[in-house]
Amino acid sequence: MPLLTALSALLGQGGVLTTPGDRAPFERDWRGLAQNPAVAVAFPKTAEQVSEIVKLCAAHNAAIVPQGGNTGLVAGGVPIAGRAQLILSFNRMNQVRGLDLAANCAIAEAGVPLARLRQAAAEAGRLFPVSFAADGTAQIGGAISTNAGGVQVLSYGNMRAQVLGLEVVLADGTIWHGLNALPKDNSGYDLKQLFIGAEGTLGIITAACLRLHPAPRAVATALVGVGTAADAMALFQAVRASAGPALTLCEFMTDEAIHLGGTPPFKAPSYLLLEVSALEEDAAPQLLIERALEEAMAEGTALDAVIAQSSQQRKMLMGLREAIPEGELHAGGAVKHDISVPLSRMAEMVAATQTLIARDFAGCRLNIFGHLGDGNLHINIRPPGGMALADLNKPAITSAVECLAVQLGGSFSAEHGVGQFRLNSMAAHKSPEALSMMRRLKTAFDPAGLFNPGKTIP
Ligand SMILES: Cc1cc2nc3c(=O)[nH]c(=O)nc-3n(C[C@H](O)[C@H](O)[C@H](O)COP(=O)(O)OP(=O)(O)OC[C@H]3O[C@@H](n4cnc5c(N)ncnc54)[C@H](O)[C@@H]3O)c2cc1C
């Protein structure tokens, strides 16, 4: 039976999209930079259906591109050119199967949007801490497969730190029922780790058991104006020294960056968004921030500051940060980077990038923002006014910025993954030993190269 006929019989009404018009939004990445045709888009409802799809695709030599919310920034969830590929969407596998409050965990299907899990956790008085601007659309399966970070990694860790167990369909159609809820389990290899951050190249995640945390009862959020990245680092270190893990957010934005997200309440060369959370209502995290800011202003590391006085004001301050990626896209886009360096080299990284761009790419606009407390910055370069993004020498810019990060002991991909867009960077910066181990793992798990070809491994 032809593949599409068999898929339609398996998945029923609404289970397969085949026309070019219906497929198009699934075939193109969030920024519209990569677009290639798929044979169809399939919408399974169960792990058993995913297993059957894998067997059908193997029999018809069609590769599978797993796709969550399609918000990934490296085109990992859309097809490559030159191979028959089926897009496997999780939009119909979107149930929170249940919360176990005694074990502090939730079981969610791969297609549950992160924000919906956060909401379900909040309704039960718990926190699911992975949060970022696209979390209303990004899904559990996609976030696990990219090991997403977001704005609260500082205190709670990235997606990997939340995963207790996984349900995964392997390349021969086997379903691995690894949904355990054990914080401790040393019975051999920790197999779930292999699928976290694997970008759909080793297996297809159909559900996950995820850690929940106590929900903070008091939160204080401040936007602080700073002169330089070195001042921002000094302020971060000072607040972290007094707040410890209660410092749940520390985001850096240059003036150019913040204006892509909105208009800040005051003007400064750069800004730090800080949040301190407390489990008890009377813990007064605001006092802690106020004290730290008073000291920072006396020392000259902070120039100006506002502390949110209501949840509305907090939302407004958070909105300035969260709106940057979309604002940047609407302003014509940028050559984007997602680097990390050790915290001790952060200020140096920012200063060296500013020098590099001014010297070698004169007129380009530098837009730096991101998760300063994690050593992770998005260093994005926009063309000079009047020039199109396409006219920038993207490979030269990317090579220069990423080499700088790697020279400072950092990584060219902190949280977005590799997908299609960072394959050259992998070839340039990943060690031959690491690449060899990755290739051996890929061959062991997916000998026919069925899962997400042309991604992650150059
Ligand atoms: C405005 C904006 C802000 C962002 N902010 C952040 C941020 O702060 N931190 C951060 O880390 N990321 C951020 N991202 C990037 C992106 O949102 C994350 O990478 C997210 O985790 C992707 O989830 P998704 O469901 O959209 O996955 P997709 O984009 O659909 O897929 C991502 C990868 O996962 C694979 N995949 C998807 N589902 C499965 C599955 N069930 N099984 C196996 N493989 C699968 C895909 O094949 C692909 O390789 C941002 C993106 C946008 C657009």
The ligand as an SDF file (V2000), in Angstrom:
LIG
                    3D

 53 58  0  0  0  0  0  0  0  0999 V2000
   10.7170   34.0030   20.6030 C   0  0  0  0  0  0  0  0  0  0  0  0
   11.5640   32.8030   20.9390 C   0  0  0  0  0  0  0  0  0  0  0  0
   12.2520   32.7740   22.1540 C   0  0  0  0  0  0  0  0  0  0  0  0
   13.0250   31.6550   22.4830 C   0  0  0  0  0  0  0  0  0  0  0  0
   13.6630   31.6540   23.6900 N   0  0  0  0  0  0  0  0  0  0  0  0
   14.3730   30.5570   24.0350 C   0  0  0  0  0  0  0  0  0  0  0  0
   15.0380   30.5200   25.3070 C   0  0  0  0  0  0  0  0  0  0  0  0
   15.0280   31.4670   26.0830 O   0  0  0  0  0  0  0  0  0  0  0  0
   15.7030   29.3920   25.6230 N   0  0  0  0  0  0  0  0  0  0  0  0
   15.7650   28.3180   24.7680 C   0  0  0  0  0  0  0  0  0  0  0  0
   16.3870   27.3210   25.1160 O   0  0  0  0  0  0  0  0  0  0  0  0
   15.1530   28.3380   23.5670 N   0  0  0  0  0  0  0  0  0  0  0  0
   14.4750   29.4290   23.1870 C   0  0  0  0  0  0  0  0  0  0  0  0
   13.8750   29.4660   21.9540 N   0  0  0  0  0  0  0  0  0  0  0  0
   14.0450   28.3480   21.0200 C   0  0  0  0  0  0  0  0  0  0  0  0
   12.8860   27.3180   21.0100 C   0  0  0  0  0  0  0  0  0  0  0  0
   11.7160   27.8700   21.4790 O   0  0  0  0  0  0  0  0  0  0  0  0
   13.2460   26.1090   21.8130 C   0  0  0  0  0  0  0  0  0  0  0  0
   14.3230   25.4580   21.1930 O   0  0  0  0  0  0  0  0  0  0  0  0
   12.0980   25.1170   22.0230 C   0  0  0  0  0  0  0  0  0  0  0  0
   12.5230   24.2020   22.9710 O   0  0  0  0  0  0  0  0  0  0  0  0
   11.6750   24.3800   20.7810 C   0  0  0  0  0  0  0  0  0  0  0  0
   10.4740   23.6710   21.0580 O   0  0  0  0  0  0  0  0  0  0  0  0
    9.4530   23.3020   19.8870 P   0  0  0  0  0  0  0  0  0  0  0  0
    8.3800   22.4710   20.4690 O   0  0  0  0  0  0  0  0  0  0  0  0
    9.0370   24.5040   19.1550 O   0  0  0  0  0  0  0  0  0  0  0  0
   10.3980   22.3760   19.0020 O   0  0  0  0  0  0  0  0  0  0  0  0
   10.5940   22.3650   17.4110 P   0  0  0  0  0  0  0  0  0  0  0  0
   11.1350   23.6670   16.9430 O   0  0  0  0  0  0  0  0  0  0  0  0
    9.3800   21.8750   16.7680 O   0  0  0  0  0  0  0  0  0  0  0  0
   11.7340   21.2530   17.3080 O   0  0  0  0  0  0  0  0  0  0  0  0
   12.9920   21.4490   17.8950 C   0  0  0  0  0  0  0  0  0  0  0  0
   13.8350   20.1680   17.7200 C   0  0  0  0  0  0  0  0  0  0  0  0
   13.2650   19.1130   18.4990 O   0  0  0  0  0  0  0  0  0  0  0  0
   12.8990   17.9960   17.6780 C   0  0  0  0  0  0  0  0  0  0  0  0
   11.6510   17.4740   18.2330 N   0  0  0  0  0  0  0  0  0  0  0  0
   10.4840   18.1220   18.4230 C   0  0  0  0  0  0  0  0  0  0  0  0
    9.5950   17.3280   19.0420 N   0  0  0  0  0  0  0  0  0  0  0  0
   10.2130   16.1300   19.2330 C   0  0  0  0  0  0  0  0  0  0  0  0
    9.8120   14.9010   19.8050 C   0  0  0  0  0  0  0  0  0  0  0  0
    8.6100   14.7380   20.3400 N   0  0  0  0  0  0  0  0  0  0  0  0
   10.6990   13.8730   19.8200 N   0  0  0  0  0  0  0  0  0  0  0  0
   11.9470   14.0230   19.2870 C   0  0  0  0  0  0  0  0  0  0  0  0
   12.3620   15.1690   18.7400 N   0  0  0  0  0  0  0  0  0  0  0  0
   11.5100   16.2050   18.7160 C   0  0  0  0  0  0  0  0  0  0  0  0
   12.7730   18.5690   16.2790 C   0  0  0  0  0  0  0  0  0  0  0  0
   12.9970   17.5830   15.3000 O   0  0  0  0  0  0  0  0  0  0  0  0
   13.8500   19.6270   16.2960 C   0  0  0  0  0  0  0  0  0  0  0  0
   15.1060   19.0640   16.0480 O   0  0  0  0  0  0  0  0  0  0  0  0
   13.1110   30.5720   21.5880 C   0  0  0  0  0  0  0  0  0  0  0  0
   12.4240   30.6060   20.3720 C   0  0  0  0  0  0  0  0  0  0  0  0
   11.6640   31.7100   20.0390 C   0  0  0  0  0  0  0  0  0  0  0  0
   10.9240   31.7100   18.7440 C   0  0  0  0  0  0  0  0  0  0  0  0
  1  2  1  0
  2  3  1  0
  2 52  2  0
  3  4  2  0
  4  5  1  0
  4 50  1  0
  5  6  2  0
  6  7  1  0
  6 13  1  0
  7  8  2  0
  7  9  1  0
  9 10  1  0
 10 11  2  0
 10 12  1  0
 12 13  2  0
 13 14  1  0
 14 15  1  0
 14 50  1  0
 15 16  1  0
 16 17  1  0
 16 18  1  0
 18 19  1  0
 18 20  1  0
 20 21  1  0
 20 22  1  0
 22 23  1  0
 23 24  1  0
 24 25  2  0
 24 26  1  0
 24 27  1  0
 27 28  1  0
 28 29  2  0
 28 30  1  0
 28 31  1  0
 31 32  1  0
 32 33  1  0
 33 34  1  0
 33 48  1  0
 34 35  1  0
 35 36  1  0
 35 46  1  0
 36 37  1  0
 36 45  1  0
 37 38  2  0
 38 39  1  0
 39 40  1  0
 39 45  2  0
 40 41  1  0
 40 42  2  0
 42 43  1  0
 43 44  2  0
 44 45  1  0
 46 47  1  0
 46 48  1  0
 48 49  1  0
 50 51  2  0
 51 52  1  0
 52 53  1  0
M  END
$$$$
